[in-house]
Amino acid sequence: MRLAPKKLIDLDRTLDWSADDQRTVDYLRALAADAVQKVGNGHPGTAMSLAPAAYLLFNKIMTHDPKDPQWLGRDRFVLSAGHSSLTLYSQLFLCGYPLSMDDLKSFRTLGSLAPGHPEFGHTVGVETTTGPLGQGLATAVGMAMSERFEAGLFPQSPFAHRVWVIASDGDLQEGISGEASSLAGTQKLGHLNVIWDDNRISIEGDTQVAFTEDVSNRYRAYGWDVHEVDMAANGDVDITALHAAMVAAANTAGAPSFIRMRTTIAWPAPHARGTAKSHGSALGEVEVAALKQELGLDPQESFAFDPALVDRVRAALGERTAHARKNWDADLATWRKEQAPAAALLDRLVAKELPADLASHLPTYAAGGATSTRKASGQVLNALALQLPEMWGGSADLAESNLTWIDGSPSFLPYFSDTSSPYGRNIHFGIREHAMGAALNGIALDGLTKPFGGTFLVFSDYMRGSVRLAAFMQTDVTYVWSHDSIGLGEDGPTHQPVEHLWSLRAIPGLSVVRPADAKETAAAWVENVQRGVPVGLILSRQDLPHLDQEYSQIAAGVARGGYILASDPDPKVIIIATGSEVSVALAARETLNSEGVQVQVVSMPCIEWFDQQSQAYRDQVLPPHITARVAVEAGATLGWYRFVGTSGEVVGLDHFGASASAPVLFTEFGITPVAVVAAALRAIEK
């Protein structure tokens, strides 16, 4: 059973809102207007209206430590409304994170620590990159899943943190947020709290032109605990009611919490308040001055903030944090004594270390056999999972096809059946590829575990936005994308990926690995786990013959992205292949050899890893003087010309597939040894 979480906030606690608090919010609102006005572009209105809510959250509710931004015991904050980045930056500045007033003055300029949207790894205190709407909320679902999983990985541990999200109208209109919120309700993620800024304004005006459903009841239908906070009589945020809702949400254990918070965008600017113009444009000097007059500030002074007031705010936060840290550290020390094996695991994960003998537990694959790479992937995944309790994941309702199931572990589900556990290692994401991708990012960003998620390669399109952010943030996520080509057969062209490999390879920072057989698959998994960066494993449905080479040779080659698999003395042509087409290339070599043509066959499972090698190594694998080259891959051809040059040939597929068996399709579309031989002879003739 899930342990009841410690109450982070006393339900009887009353709001302490002083003149200092109100004055601080006044400065924050003026600061948002000044920062956008200085650069001439941005989103001032939301940052102005959200100032009291963000201040309340950071200074009265959340547990965090500006002096130790990576403290394991901290709550996580996600600004899903990333366009309102000043909402976050101003709090980081105010609380004492390493973000200065000068950084705010350089908002949205080159090299600034305050870029247009929050970027993970760029600005200390930013937990995830946000901006593409809906991504932040969906990523936060993964963070909350991770928090619960860690409660099982580290039993009785003191870090039962909460995840807080501020989301906009736009976030809730994006489909990914619906996918993720539905999943969060099913999972009963009680440590997830979302505050919806219901200001009813977007770029095109009143959101009622496109967004009319009863959102609160939608979230009730998802299984969330819902609270409603209307505006105060003057049109500002009702701080007392909002505080009560936050306290109630923070003490809800059995469901995620959703707070509908009505606001007036750009409050209290006299003319810009409640207007669409204030959403994405500077207010103008006249309106900024009028805003400051409304707030009782000097209209002639920009980026003003009473230093003594900042000191008092930071001191109050420091006192609250010190109390929380003292209790947490004491609990952690006691836990370490009582849970020594779990504490040792925690230390290994914090240090980002792996067991030394990881590869020694892998399954072996004898020459002469044949295994689909999806099947090999499932076998290797289970072997690694025995050594790495931090590995967990699932698929978008395709576990039996992707083979992404960890044997012997229950489903990650709260009290659903005898085969489920709130701490299980197998996640049922449902048919929600995009939410799965974002949740995987959230799990990885939470910091300690290694998540994976699977679907068919063709459906990577549905999760591309999340994959792009994974590459941008370099999260430790593994995508298991099976059914990699026309080789999946009778399901037909709707399920047969053609353009997907090069589309994914076009994403900077994503490693796309298409192994040729079971041995390359094992090596790819090990290399992937060791690198700790986003990797897409592209796997076959059909059986592929095992390579004759020893695993150690193959593993060394896979780690370098491309390697010489077979070569004749003084080769006249190079054949480059990936995945199922490597066996096609080897068969073509035999035919060419019989005709007196020397061949070098290169397996290129990962172009990104190959590009990271030295020029000397790349020239060894692809000697520049051999210009007769052929690339063969059952997909789009456009990217291979970088490797084969103007005199080379590419055997591939630049059109959609068809519904038939894999052997029939490969023959029909000319991805055969015969076609590769003909292409090699043409390349030599050129």
C-alpha positions in Angstrom: 0.0 0.0 0.0 1.0 3.6 -0.6 2.3 5.2 2.6 0.2 8.3 3.6 2.3 11.3 2.6 3.5 13.7 5.3 1.4 16.8 5.4 3.6 19.5 4.0 1.3 22.3 5.2 -0.9 22.4 8.3 -4.6 22.5 7.3 -5.3 25.0 10.1 -2.6 27.4 9.1 -4.0 30.8 8.3 -2.5 33.1 5.7 0.0 35.6 6.9 -0.1 38.3 4.2 1.6 41.5 5.3 2.1 44.9 3.8 5.6 43.7 2.8 4.0 40.9 0.8 1.6 43.2 -1.0 4.4 45.7 -1.7 6.5 42.9 -3.1 3.7 41.9 -5.5 3.5 45.5 -6.6 7.1 45.6 -7.5 6.9 42.2 -9.3 4.1 43.5 -11.5 6.0 46.6 -12.4 9.1 44.5 -13.1 7.3 42.4 -15.6 6.1 45.5 -17.4 9.6 47.0 -17.4 11.4 43.9 -18.7 9.1 43.6 -21.7 9.1 47.3 -22.4 12.9 47.4 -22.4 13.3 44.6 -24.9 10.2 45.7 -26.9 8.6 42.3 -27.0 7.3 39.5 -24.7 4.3 38.7 -22.6 3.7 41.2 -19.8 0.1 40.7 -19.0 0.1 37.2 -17.7 3.2 37.8 -15.6 1.6 40.8 -14.1 -1.7 39.1 -13.1 0.2 35.9 -11.9 2.5 37.8 -9.7 0.5 37.3 -6.4 -0.1 33.6 -7.1 3.5 32.9 -7.9 4.7 34.9 -4.9 2.3 33.0 -2.6 3.5 29.7 -4.0 7.2 30.3 -3.8 7.2 32.2 -0.4 4.4 30.6 1.6 3.7 27.2 0.2 6.4 25.4 -1.7 9.4 23.7 -0.1 12.6 24.7 -1.9 16.1 26.0 -1.2 17.7 28.7 -3.3 21.1 27.8 -1.9 20.7 24.2 -3.0 18.6 24.2 -6.2 19.1 20.4 -6.7 18.1 19.5 -3.1 16.3 16.1 -3.3 13.7 17.2 -0.8 12.5 20.2 -2.8 9.1 20.6 -4.4 9.1 20.9 -8.2 7.7 23.9 -9.9 6.7 23.9 -13.6 5.6 27.0 -15.4 3.6 25.3 -18.2 2.6 28.8 -19.3 6.2 29.3 -20.5 5.4 32.4 -22.4 5.0 34.1 -19.0 8.6 33.3 -18.2 8.9 36.5 -16.2 6.6 34.8 -13.7 9.3 32.3 -12.9 12.4 34.6 -13.4 11.1 37.2 -11.0 10.6 34.6 -8.3 14.0 33.1 -8.8 15.5 36.6 -8.5 13.4 37.5 -5.5 14.1 34.2 -3.6 17.8 34.4 -4.1 18.6 32.0 -6.9 21.6 32.9 -9.1 19.6 35.3 -11.3 20.2 39.0 -10.9 18.4 42.1 -11.7 20.8 42.7 -14.5 19.7 39.3 -15.9 16.1 40.5 -15.9 17.2 43.7 -17.6 18.6 41.5 -20.4 15.4 39.5 -20.8 15.0 37.9 -24.2 18.4 39.0 -25.5 21.3 36.9 -26.7 23.1 35.0 -24.0 20.7 36.1 -21.3 19.9 33.9 -18.3 16.3 35.1 -18.8 15.5 33.8 -22.3 12.1 34.2 -23.9 10.9 30.8 -22.5 12.3 28.9 -19.5 15.1 26.5 -20.5 16.3 23.6 -18.4 20.0 23.6 -17.9 20.4 27.2 -18.9 18.8 29.0 -15.9 19.3 27.6 -12.4 15.9 26.9 -10.8 14.2 26.0 -14.1 13.0 22.4 -13.7 12.0 21.8 -17.3 11.9 23.6 -20.6 8.5 25.0 -21.4 6.9 27.1 -24.0 5.2 24.6 -26.4 1.8 24.7 -24.7 0.7 21.7 -22.8 4.2 20.3 -22.5 4.9 21.6 -19.0 1.7 20.1 -17.5 2.3 16.8 -19.2 6.0 16.7 -18.1 4.8 17.5 -14.5 2.7 14.3 -14.7 5.9 12.4 -15.2 7.6 14.2 -12.3 4.7 13.1 -10.1 4.9 9.6 -11.3 8.6 9.6 -10.6 8.0 10.9 -7.0 5.6 8.0 -6.4 7.9 5.4 -7.9 10.8 6.6 -5.8 8.6 6.0 -2.7 8.9 2.3 -3.5 12.5 2.4 -4.7 13.5 4.1 -1.4 10.9 2.9 1.2 10.3 5.0 4.2 12.4 7.8 2.7 11.7 11.5 3.7 11.5 13.0 0.2 7.8 12.9 -0.6 7.9 16.1 -2.6 5.1 17.8 -4.5 4.9 19.0 -8.1 3.3 22.4 -8.6 2.2 23.7 -12.1 0.9 27.0 -13.3 -1.0 26.4 -16.6 -2.7 28.7 -19.0 -5.8 28.6 -21.2 -3.6 27.6 -24.1 -2.1 24.7 -22.1 -5.5 23.2 -21.5 -6.5 23.6 -25.1 -3.6 21.5 -26.4 -4.4 17.8 -26.7 -1.3 16.7 -24.9 -2.6 18.2 -21.6 -5.9 16.2 -22.0 -3.9 13.0 -22.5 -1.6 13.6 -19.6 -4.4 14.8 -17.2 -6.5 11.7 -18.0 -3.5 9.5 -17.2 -2.7 11.5 -13.9 -6.3 11.0 -12.8 -6.1 7.2 -13.5 -2.8 7.0 -11.6 -4.2 9.0 -8.6 -1.1 11.2 -8.5 -1.9 12.9 -5.2 1.3 15.0 -5.2 0.5 16.8 -8.4 -1.1 20.2 -8.1 -2.1 22.3 -11.1 -3.2 26.0 -10.9 -5.1 27.1 -14.0 -4.8 30.8 -14.8 -8.3 31.3 -16.1 -7.8 34.8 -17.6 -9.9 34.0 -20.7 -7.5 35.8 -23.1 -5.3 34.6 -25.8 -3.6 36.2 -28.8 -6.9 36.2 -30.8 -8.9 37.7 -28.0 -11.6 36.2 -25.8 -10.9 32.4 -25.5 -14.7 31.8 -25.8 -14.3 31.9 -29.5 -12.7 28.5 -29.3 -12.7 27.2 -25.8 -16.1 26.9 -24.2 -16.2 23.7 -22.2 -16.6 23.4 -18.5 -13.0 22.8 -17.6 -13.5 22.2 -13.9 -16.0 19.5 -14.6 -13.7 18.0 -17.3 -11.0 17.6 -14.6 -13.6 16.2 -12.2 -14.3 13.6 -14.9 -10.6 12.8 -15.1 -10.7 12.0 -11.4 -9.0 15.2 -10.0 -9.7 17.0 -6.8 -11.0 20.4 -8.1 -11.0 23.8 -6.4 -12.5 27.1 -7.7 -11.1 30.5 -6.8 -12.9 33.5 -8.3 -11.5 37.0 -8.5 -11.7 39.4 -5.6 -14.2 42.2 -5.9 -11.7 44.6 -7.5 -10.7 42.1 -10.2 -7.4 41.0 -8.7 -6.5 37.5 -7.5 -8.3 36.5 -4.3 -5.2 35.7 -2.2 -7.1 34.4 0.8 -9.2 32.0 -1.2 -6.2 30.9 -3.3 -4.1 30.2 -0.2 -6.9 28.0 1.2 -7.1 26.1 -2.1 -3.4 25.6 -2.2 -3.3 24.3 1.4 -6.2 21.9 0.6 -4.4 20.7 -2.6 -1.2 20.2 -0.7 -2.9 17.9 1.8 -4.8 15.8 -0.8 -3.3 12.3 -1.1 -5.7 10.3 -3.3 -6.0 12.4 -6.4 -4.2 15.2 -8.3 -5.5 18.6 -7.5 -6.7 21.2 -10.0 -7.3 24.9 -9.0 -9.3 27.1 -11.3 -8.0 30.6 -10.5 -9.8 33.5 -12.2 -7.5 36.4 -13.0 -7.6 39.6 -15.0 -4.7 39.7 -17.4 -2.4 42.7 -17.0 -4.0 43.7 -13.7 -3.9 46.5 -12.6 -2.8 48.4 -15.7 -5.6 51.0 -16.3 -6.1 50.5 -20.0 -4.4 47.2 -20.8 -6.1 45.1 -18.2 -8.3 42.4 -19.7 -7.1 43.0 -23.2 -5.6 40.6 -25.8 -2.9 43.2 -26.6 -1.4 42.8 -23.1 -0.9 39.1 -23.8 1.9 39.3 -26.2 3.0 42.9 -26.6 4.8 45.6 -24.6 2.4 47.9 -22.9 4.0 51.1 -24.1 5.7 53.8 -22.0 2.5 55.7 -21.2 0.7 52.6 -19.9 3.7 51.4 -17.9 3.9 54.8 -16.2 0.1 54.6 -15.5 0.5 51.1 -14.1 3.2 52.3 -11.7 1.0 55.2 -10.6 -1.8 52.7 -9.9 0.6 50.7 -7.8 2.0 53.8 -5.9 5.4 53.5 -7.5 7.6 56.1 -9.1 6.5 56.3 -12.8 10.0 57.5 -13.8 11.9 54.6 -12.2 12.4 51.3 -14.1 13.4 48.0 -12.6 12.9 49.4 -9.1 12.9 47.0 -6.1 13.4 48.2 -2.6 16.7 46.3 -1.5 15.6 46.2 2.1 12.3 44.6 1.1 14.2 42.0 -1.0 16.3 41.2 2.1 13.3 40.8 4.3 11.6 38.5 1.8 14.7 36.3 1.4 15.3 36.2 5.2 11.7 35.0 5.8 12.1 32.3 3.1 15.5 31.4 4.5 14.0 30.9 7.9 11.2 28.7 6.6 13.7 26.7 4.4 16.1 26.2 7.3 13.4 24.7 9.4 12.3 22.3 6.6 15.9 21.4 5.9 16.7 20.6 9.5 13.7 18.2 9.8 14.4 16.7 6.4 18.1 16.2 7.1 17.4 14.5 10.4 14.8 12.2 8.8 17.3 11.4 6.1 20.1 10.5 8.6 17.7 8.2 10.4 16.6 6.6 7.1 20.1 6.0 6.0 20.7 3.9 9.2 17.5 1.9 8.9 17.6 1.4 5.1 21.3 0.9 4.3 20.8 -1.0 0.9 18.3 1.7 -0.3 20.7 4.4 0.8 23.6 2.8 -1.1 21.3 2.7 -4.2 20.4 6.4 -3.7 24.1 7.3 -3.6 24.8 5.4 -6.8 22.0 7.1 -8.6 22.8 10.6 -7.4 26.4 10.0 -8.6 25.1 8.8 -12.0 27.1 5.6 -11.7 26.3 2.1 -13.1 27.3 -1.4 -12.0 30.8 -2.3 -13.4 29.7 -5.7 -14.8 26.6 -4.5 -16.6 27.3 -6.2 -20.0 28.2 -9.6 -18.4 24.5 -10.4 -17.7 23.3 -9.9 -21.3 21.7 -12.8 -23.3 23.9 -14.3 -26.0 23.0 -14.9 -29.7 24.7 -17.7 -31.6 25.7 -17.3 -35.3 23.2 -19.0 -37.6 20.2 -18.0 -35.5 17.7 -15.3 -36.2 15.7 -13.0 -33.9 13.7 -9.9 -34.4 15.4 -6.9 -32.9 12.2 -6.0 -31.0 12.4 -9.5 -29.3 16.1 -9.1 -28.6 15.4 -5.7 -27.2 12.8 -7.1 -24.7 15.3 -9.8 -23.7 18.1 -7.3 -23.2 15.8 -4.9 -21.4 14.9 -7.6 -18.9 18.5 -8.6 -18.3 19.5 -4.9 -17.7 16.5 -4.4 -15.4 17.8 -7.1 -13.1 20.9 -5.0 -12.6 19.3 -1.6 -12.7 16.3 -1.2 -10.4 16.1 2.4 -11.6 14.9 1.3 -15.1 11.2 1.4 -15.6 8.7 2.3 -18.3 6.1 1.0 -20.6 4.4 1.7 -23.9 1.4 3.4 -25.5 -0.8 0.2 -25.1 1.7 -1.8 -27.2 3.7 -3.7 -24.6 3.0 -7.1 -26.3 4.3 -5.7 -29.6 7.1 -3.5 -28.4 8.1 -6.1 -25.8 8.7 -3.3 -23.3 7.5 -5.3 -20.3 9.7 -6.0 -17.2 9.0 -9.6 -16.2 8.2 -10.2 -12.6 7.3 -6.7 -11.8 3.7 -5.5 -11.3 2.0 -2.7 -13.2 2.5 0.9 -12.0 -1.2 1.4 -10.9 -2.7 2.4 -7.6 -4.6 -0.4 -6.0 -6.0 -1.7 -9.2 -5.6 -5.4 -9.0 -3.4 -8.1 -7.5 -1.0 -7.6 -10.4 -0.6 -3.9 -9.8 1.3 -1.7 -7.3 1.8 2.0 -6.9 5.5 1.2 -7.1 5.4 -1.2 -10.1 8.0 -0.9 -12.9 5.5 -1.4 -15.8 3.6 1.7 -16.9 0.4 1.6 -18.8 0.5 4.9 -20.7 -2.6 4.1 -22.7 -2.9 5.1 -26.3 -1.4 8.5 -25.5 2.0 8.7 -27.3 2.5 12.4 -26.8 1.7 12.4 -23.1 4.0 9.4 -22.8 6.8 11.3 -24.4 6.4 14.2 -22.0 5.9 12.0 -19.0 9.2 10.3 -19.8 10.9 13.6 -19.8 9.4 14.4 -16.4 10.5 11.1 -14.9 14.1 11.7 -16.2 14.1 15.3 -15.1 13.0 14.3 -11.6 16.6 13.1 -11.5 17.2 9.5 -10.3 15.7 6.9 -12.7 16.0 5.7 -16.3 12.6 5.6 -18.1 11.7 4.0 -21.4 8.6 4.1 -23.5 7.5 2.3 -26.6 5.3 2.5 -29.6 5.5 1.8 -33.4 8.0 3.9 -35.2 5.3 5.4 -37.4 3.6 6.8 -34.3 6.7 8.7 -33.3 5.0 11.5 -35.2 2.4 11.7 -32.4 5.1 12.4 -29.8 7.5 14.4 -31.8 7.1 17.6 -29.8 8.1 15.8 -26.6 11.0 14.0 -28.3 12.3 17.4 -29.6 12.2 18.8 -26.0 14.0 15.6 -24.8 16.8 16.3 -27.3 16.9 20.0 -26.3 17.2 19.1 -22.6 19.2 16.0 -23.1 17.0 13.9 -20.8 17.9 10.3 -20.1 15.0 8.8 -22.0 14.9 5.7 -24.2 12.3 5.4 -27.0 11.6 1.8 -28.1 10.2 2.3 -31.6 9.4 -1.0 -33.2 7.9 -2.1 -36.5 10.6 -0.1 -38.3 9.8 -0.4 -42.0 7.8 -2.1 -44.7 9.0 -5.2 -43.0 6.0 -5.0 -40.6 4.0 -6.3 -43.5 0.3 -6.7 -43.8 -0.8 -3.8 -41.6 0.0 -1.7 -44.7 1.2 1.8 -45.5 -0.6 3.6 -42.6 1.7 1.7 -40.3 4.8 1.4 -42.4 7.3 4.3 -41.6 9.1 5.7 -44.6 10.2 9.3 -43.9 10.5 8.8 -40.1 14.2 7.8 -39.8 15.6 10.9 -41.4 12.9 13.0 -39.8 14.1 11.9 -36.4 17.8 12.1 -37.4 17.1 15.8 -38.2 16.5 16.5 -34.5 19.7 17.9 -33.0 20.8 15.9 -30.0 18.7 12.8 -30.6 20.5 9.5 -31.2 18.7 7.3 -33.6 19.9 3.7 -33.4 18.8 1.0 -35.9 20.5 -2.2 -35.0 21.2 -4.9 -37.6 20.6 -8.0 -35.4 20.2 -9.1 -31.8 23.9 -8.6 -30.9 23.8 -5.0 -32.1 20.6 -4.5 -30.2 22.2 -5.7 -27.0 25.2 -3.4 -27.6 22.9 -0.5 -28.4 21.0 -0.9 -25.1 24.3 -1.0 -23.1 25.7 2.1 -24.9 22.4 3.9 -24.5 22.3 3.2 -20.7 25.9 4.4 -20.3 25.4 7.6 -22.3 22.4 8.8 -20.5 21.0 10.9 -23.4 17.8 10.6 -25.4 18.0 7.6 -27.7 15.5 6.1 -30.2 15.9 2.4 -30.7 14.5 1.4 -34.1 13.5 -2.2 -34.1 12.3 -4.8 -36.5 9.1 -6.9 -36.4 10.6 -9.6 -38.5 13.4 -12.0 -37.6 16.9 -10.9 -38.6 19.9 -13.3 -38.9 22.5 -13.1 -36.2 25.8 -11.6 -37.3 28.8 -14.0 -37.4 31.1 -11.6 -35.6 31.8 -11.8 -31.8 29.8 -9.7 -29.5 32.8 -7.7 -28.3 33.7 -6.6 -31.8 30.1 -5.7 -32.6 29.7 -3.8 -29.3 32.8 -1.8 -30.0 31.5 -0.9 -33.4 28.0 0.0 -32.2 29.5 2.3 -29.6 31.2 4.3 -32.4 28.0 4.4 -34.4 29.4 2.8 -37.6 32.0 0.2 -38.2 33.5 -2.2 -40.8 31.5 -5.3 -40.6 33.2 -7.2 -43.5 35.9 -6.2 -45.9 37.9 -7.5 -48.8 41.5 -6.5 -49.6 41.6 -3.3 -51.7 37.8 -2.8 -51.8 36.3 -1.1 -54.9 33.0 -0.2 -53.4 31.5 0.5 -50.0 28.0 -0.6 -49.0 26.5 1.2 -46.0 23.5 -0.3 -44.3 21.4 -0.2 -41.2 18.9 -2.5 -39.5 17.4 -5.3 -41.6 19.2 -4.1 -44.7 22.6 -5.1 -43.2 21.9 -8.7 -44.1 20.9 -7.6 -47.6 24.3 -5.8 -47.9 26.2 -8.9 -46.8 24.3 -11.0 -49.3 25.1 -8.5 -52.1 28.8 -8.7 -51.1 28.8 -12.4 -51.7 27.4 -12.0 -55.2 29.9 -9.2 -56.0 32.8 -11.3 -54.7 31.7 -14.1 -57.0 32.0 -11.6 -59.8 35.5 -10.5 -58.7 34.4 -7.2 -57.0 36.0 -6.4 -53.6 33.6 -4.9 -51.2 33.6 -3.2 -47.8 30.4 -3.5 -45.8 29.7 -0.9 -43.1 27.1 -1.3 -40.5 25.9 2.2 -39.5 23.5 1.7 -36.6 23.8 5.3 -35.3 24.8 8.2 -37.6 24.9 10.6 -34.6 27.4 8.5 -32.7 29.5 8.0 -35.9 29.7 11.7 -36.4 31.2 12.1 -32.9 34.2 10.0 -33.8 37.6 11.3 -34.9 38.1 12.1 -38.6 40.8 9.4 -38.7 38.3 6.8 -37.6 35.6 7.9 -40.0 38.1 7.9 -42.8 39.1 4.3 -41.9 35.5 3.2 -42.1 34.7 5.3 -45.2 38.0 5.8 -47.0 37.8 9.0 -48.9 39.5 7.5 -52.0 36.7 5.0 -52.4 34.0 7.1 -54.1 32.0 4.1 -55.3 29.5 3.8 -52.5 26.0 2.4 -52.0 23.7 3.1 -49.0 20.8 0.7 -48.4 17.9 1.4 -46.0 14.2 0.6 -46.2 13.1 4.2 -45.9 13.6 7.6 -47.4 16.9 8.1 -49.2 17.5 11.9 -48.9 20.0 11.9 -46.0 22.3 9.2 -47.4 23.7 11.3 -50.1 26.0 13.0 -47.5 27.8 9.6 -47.3 27.7 8.3 -50.8 28.3 11.6 -52.7 27.4 12.5 -56.2 28.8 9.3 -57.7 27.1 7.0 -55.1 23.8 5.2 -55.1 21.0 4.8 -52.6 18.7 1.9 -52.4 15.7 2.9 -50.4 12.0 3.8 -50.4 10.8 7.3 -51.4 7.1 6.4 -51.5 4.5 4.7 -49.2 4.4 1.0 -48.8 1.6 -1.5 -49.3 -0.3 -4.3 -47.5 1.5 -7.6 -48.1 4.1 -9.8 -46.4 7.5 -8.5 -45.7 9.3 -10.7 -48.3 6.9 -9.7 -51.0 7.3 -6.0 -50.2 11.1 -6.0 -50.1 11.0 -7.7 -53.5 8.3 -5.5 -55.0 10.1 -2.3 -54.0 13.6 -3.4 -54.9 15.3 -3.6 -51.5 17.1 -6.8 -52.3 20.6 -8.1 -52.8 20.1 -8.1 -56.5 19.2 -4.4 -56.4 22.2 -3.6 -54.2 24.5 -5.4 -56.6 23.2 -3.4 -59.5 23.6 -0.2 -57.6 27.2 -1.1 -56.7 28.1 -1.8 -60.3 26.6 1.5 -61.3 28.6 3.3 -58.6 31.8 1.7 -59.7 31.1 2.6 -63.4 30.6 6.2 -62.3 
